[in-house]
Amino acid sequence: MPILNYFLASSTDPCDNAPANGERINEIIHDSVEYEFYEETFRYTDREYVYSLLHDDSVLRSSNADYLEFYEHEREGTLGVVRMIEELLDFGLYDSALTYLTENMSIDSLIEKNIYYTLKVQLDCLIEERDLNDVEEDSLYALAYSTPLEGGPGVFNARSMLKLEINDPGSALRNFHPSLNTYNGKNISIFPNPSTGVFNIVNAGKSMIKVYDSSGRLLYTGQNINEINMVKFENGIYLLNIHSENGELKHCKAILNK
């Protein structure tokens, strides 16, 4: 299992099309950028970009009081914690990295929750010298097959840990197409989808089915079933992990709209 490198895994940068000039930096550090959609994700990645820029260039960092204030503030937050963990990982200081993560990172958003979870799982595996367990693997798949625009950089981390194509833009979309999930040569499908509560499952065979919410939390487990009643769940998108008796793992997405 490869060592997680957060900044390499999160390789898409919304600032790639914007010059690293003073005007652009000022807009980001003063929160004056107007995002048309996915504000939380793009705001986080913009600030990550500027923090990394200032972290690596002490001259630039010291050239402007606002730059220095932004850097010092973010160093105490998620951006600084993640950067410190990256450096500790580079030196193989896994125990120190885990301690730093659990003692210093606050979780105030879904993006931070996903980053925290993927980092913690990776560090646990490195410290204990083991592979992912079933619960961790299922949760990471649930995250990996979500869209980075909603899940943030943690989606890339999960894909990296599972050795999936990190920058595959179709990962989330393919889960809406049942013909791309097969079981023993047969297409797995769920219908109706969207549903107001009950989902019928076709061609799952003798299998265990687990239902996760968008944050990777396990909500339901069923064995050898052909329908799932989700009427008590909140509206949203859910991931179904289908574990076959011969060890195959397939994924479907279910949209609940009551």
C-alpha positions as CSV (number, residue, x, y, z in Angstrom):
1,M,0.0,0.0,0.0
2,P,1.6,3.3,-1.1
3,I,2.3,6.0,1.4
4,L,-0.3,8.7,1.0
5,N,1.0,12.0,-0.2
6,Y,-1.8,14.4,0.2
7,F,-0.5,17.1,-2.1
8,L,0.4,14.7,-4.9
9,A,-2.9,12.9,-4.6
10,S,-4.8,16.2,-4.8
11,S,-3.4,17.2,-8.2
12,T,-6.2,19.3,-9.6
13,D,-5.7,22.9,-8.9
14,P,-8.4,25.5,-9.6
15,C,-5.7,28.1,-9.7
16,D,-4.0,26.5,-12.6
17,N,-5.7,28.8,-15.0
18,A,-5.1,31.9,-12.8
19,P,-1.7,33.6,-12.6
20,A,0.1,33.6,-9.2
21,N,0.1,37.3,-9.0
22,G,-0.6,39.7,-6.1
23,E,-4.1,40.5,-7.2
24,R,-5.1,36.9,-7.3
25,I,-3.5,36.1,-4.0
26,N,-5.1,39.1,-2.3
27,E,-8.6,38.0,-3.6
28,I,-8.1,34.6,-2.0
29,I,-6.7,35.6,1.3
30,H,-9.3,38.3,1.8
31,D,-12.2,35.9,0.7
32,S,-13.3,38.2,-2.0
33,V,-13.5,35.5,-4.7
34,E,-17.1,34.9,-5.8
35,Y,-17.6,31.2,-6.6
36,E,-20.6,30.3,-8.7
37,F,-20.9,26.7,-7.4
38,Y,-19.2,24.3,-5.0
39,E,-18.0,27.2,-3.0
40,E,-16.6,25.2,-0.1
41,T,-14.4,23.0,-2.3
42,F,-13.0,25.7,-4.5
43,R,-12.5,28.0,-1.6
44,Y,-10.5,25.3,0.3
45,T,-8.4,24.4,-2.8
46,D,-7.7,28.1,-3.6
47,R,-6.5,28.7,0.0
48,E,-4.5,25.5,-0.1
49,Y,-2.7,26.8,-3.2
50,V,-1.8,30.1,-1.7
51,Y,-0.7,28.5,1.6
52,S,1.6,26.1,-0.2
53,L,3.0,29.0,-2.3
54,L,3.7,31.1,0.8
55,H,5.1,28.1,2.8
56,D,7.6,27.4,0.1
57,D,8.7,31.0,-0.5
58,S,9.7,32.8,2.7
59,V,10.6,35.9,0.8
60,L,7.2,36.2,-0.7
61,R,5.6,35.4,2.7
62,S,7.5,38.2,4.4
63,S,7.0,40.7,1.7
64,N,3.4,41.6,2.7
65,A,1.8,41.8,6.1
66,D,-1.4,40.4,4.8
67,Y,0.4,37.4,3.4
68,L,2.2,36.7,6.7
69,E,-1.1,37.1,8.6
70,F,-2.8,34.6,6.3
71,Y,0.0,32.1,6.5
72,E,0.2,32.2,10.3
73,H,-3.5,31.8,10.6
74,E,-3.8,28.9,8.2
75,R,-0.7,27.2,9.7
76,E,-2.8,26.6,12.8
77,G,-5.7,25.2,10.8
78,T,-6.3,22.3,8.5
79,L,-3.9,23.4,5.8
80,G,-1.0,23.7,8.2
81,V,-1.8,20.4,9.9
82,V,-1.9,18.5,6.6
83,R,1.4,20.1,5.4
84,M,3.0,19.1,8.7
85,I,1.7,15.5,8.4
86,E,3.1,15.4,4.9
87,E,6.5,16.4,6.2
88,L,6.4,13.9,9.0
89,L,5.4,11.1,6.5
90,D,8.4,12.0,4.4
91,F,10.7,11.3,7.4
92,G,8.8,8.1,8.3
93,L,7.6,9.5,11.6
94,Y,4.2,7.9,11.5
95,D,3.4,7.9,15.2
96,S,4.2,11.6,15.5
97,A,2.1,12.3,12.4
98,L,-0.9,10.4,13.9
99,T,-0.5,12.2,17.2
100,Y,-0.3,15.6,15.4
101,L,-3.4,14.8,13.4
102,T,-5.6,13.8,16.3
103,E,-4.5,16.6,18.5
104,N,-4.5,19.5,16.1
105,M,-7.0,19.0,13.3
106,S,-10.5,20.3,13.8
107,I,-13.3,18.9,11.7
108,D,-15.9,21.6,10.8
109,S,-16.9,20.5,7.3
110,L,-17.3,17.5,5.1
111,I,-14.1,18.3,3.3
112,E,-12.1,18.3,6.6
113,K,-13.9,15.1,7.7
114,N,-12.9,13.3,4.5
115,I,-9.3,14.5,4.8
116,Y,-9.1,13.5,8.4
117,Y,-10.5,10.1,7.8
118,T,-8.2,9.2,4.9
119,L,-5.1,10.4,6.7
120,K,-6.0,8.5,9.9
121,V,-6.7,5.3,8.1
122,Q,-3.4,5.6,6.2
123,L,-1.4,6.3,9.3
124,D,-3.1,3.5,11.2
125,C,-2.1,1.0,8.5
126,L,1.4,2.3,8.3
127,I,1.9,2.2,12.1
128,E,0.3,-1.3,12.5
129,E,2.0,-2.5,9.3
130,R,-1.2,-3.9,7.8
131,D,-3.5,-3.6,4.9
132,L,-6.9,-2.0,4.9
133,N,-9.6,-3.9,6.8
134,D,-13.0,-4.5,5.3
135,V,-14.7,-1.6,7.1
136,E,-12.0,0.8,6.0
137,E,-12.0,-0.5,2.5
138,D,-15.8,-0.1,2.2
139,S,-15.7,3.4,3.6
140,L,-12.9,4.4,1.3
141,Y,-14.7,3.0,-1.8
142,A,-17.8,5.0,-0.8
143,L,-15.7,8.2,-0.7
144,A,-13.6,7.3,-3.8
145,Y,-16.7,7.0,-6.0
146,S,-18.1,10.3,-4.9
147,T,-17.3,13.5,-6.8
148,P,-14.3,15.6,-5.6
149,L,-16.4,18.7,-6.2
150,E,-18.5,17.7,-3.2
151,G,-16.1,15.5,-1.2
152,G,-13.0,17.6,-1.7
153,P,-9.3,16.4,-1.7
154,G,-10.2,13.4,0.5
155,V,-11.8,11.8,-2.6
156,F,-8.4,11.8,-4.3
157,N,-6.7,10.4,-1.2
158,A,-9.2,7.5,-1.0
159,R,-8.6,6.7,-4.7
160,S,-4.9,6.8,-4.2
161,M,-5.1,4.4,-1.2
162,L,-7.3,2.0,-3.2
163,K,-5.0,2.2,-6.2
164,L,-7.7,3.6,-8.4
165,E,-7.3,6.1,-11.2
166,I,-6.9,9.3,-9.1
167,N,-8.0,11.8,-11.7
168,D,-10.7,9.7,-13.4
169,P,-13.5,12.2,-14.0
170,G,-16.0,9.4,-14.7
171,S,-15.6,7.5,-11.4
172,A,-18.7,9.0,-9.8
173,L,-20.7,9.2,-13.0
174,R,-20.2,5.5,-13.9
175,N,-22.0,4.4,-10.6
176,F,-25.2,5.8,-12.0
177,H,-25.0,3.5,-15.0
178,P,-26.0,-0.1,-14.0
179,S,-24.5,-1.7,-17.2
180,L,-21.0,-0.8,-15.9
181,N,-21.4,-2.9,-12.8
182,T,-21.5,-6.7,-13.4
183,Y,-21.8,-9.8,-11.2
184,N,-20.8,-13.1,-12.7
185,G,-21.3,-11.7,-16.2
186,K,-24.7,-10.2,-15.4
187,N,-25.6,-6.6,-15.0
188,I,-26.4,-5.4,-11.5
189,S,-29.2,-2.9,-11.4
190,I,-31.4,-1.2,-8.9
191,F,-34.8,0.2,-9.7
192,P,-36.6,2.5,-9.5
193,N,-33.7,4.9,-9.2
194,P,-34.4,7.6,-8.0
195,S,-36.9,6.0,-5.6
196,T,-39.2,7.3,-2.9
197,G,-38.1,4.6,-0.5
198,V,-37.9,1.0,-1.8
199,F,-35.1,-0.1,-4.2
200,N,-35.3,-3.5,-6.0
201,I,-32.0,-5.2,-6.7
202,V,-31.5,-7.3,-9.8
203,N,-28.7,-9.9,-10.4
204,A,-27.0,-9.4,-7.1
205,G,-27.2,-13.2,-6.4
206,K,-26.1,-14.6,-3.1
207,S,-24.4,-11.6,-1.6
208,M,-24.1,-9.2,1.3
209,I,-25.2,-5.7,0.6
210,K,-24.1,-2.7,2.6
211,V,-25.5,0.8,2.3
212,Y,-23.4,3.9,3.1
213,D,-24.2,7.6,3.1
214,S,-22.2,10.2,1.3
215,S,-19.7,10.5,4.2
216,G,-19.0,6.8,4.2
217,R,-21.1,5.9,7.3
218,L,-22.5,2.4,7.2
219,L,-26.3,2.6,7.5
220,Y,-27.5,-0.9,6.6
221,T,-26.3,-4.5,6.0
222,G,-28.4,-7.2,4.4
223,Q,-27.8,-10.8,3.2
224,N,-29.3,-12.4,0.1
225,I,-32.0,-9.8,-0.4
226,N,-33.6,-8.4,-3.5
227,E,-34.9,-5.1,-2.1
228,I,-33.9,-2.4,0.4
229,N,-36.4,-0.2,2.2
230,M,-34.8,3.2,2.7
231,V,-37.9,5.2,3.5
232,K,-36.6,6.2,6.9
233,F,-33.4,7.6,5.4
234,E,-32.9,11.3,4.5
235,N,-33.1,12.3,0.8
236,G,-29.7,12.0,-0.9
237,I,-27.3,9.8,-2.7
238,Y,-26.3,6.5,-1.1
239,L,-23.6,3.9,-2.1
240,L,-24.5,0.2,-2.2
241,N,-21.5,-2.1,-1.8
242,I,-22.4,-5.6,-3.0
243,H,-20.1,-8.4,-1.7
244,S,-20.4,-11.6,-3.6
245,E,-19.8,-15.0,-2.1
246,N,-16.7,-15.5,-4.2
247,G,-15.1,-12.2,-3.0
248,E,-16.1,-9.8,-5.7
249,L,-17.0,-6.3,-4.7
250,K,-19.4,-4.2,-6.9
251,H,-20.8,-0.7,-6.4
252,C,-24.1,1.0,-7.2
253,K,-25.5,4.4,-6.3
254,A,-29.0,4.8,-5.1
255,I,-30.8,8.2,-5.2
256,L,-33.5,8.7,-2.6
257,N,-36.0,11.4,-3.3
258,K,-39.2,11.2,-1.2
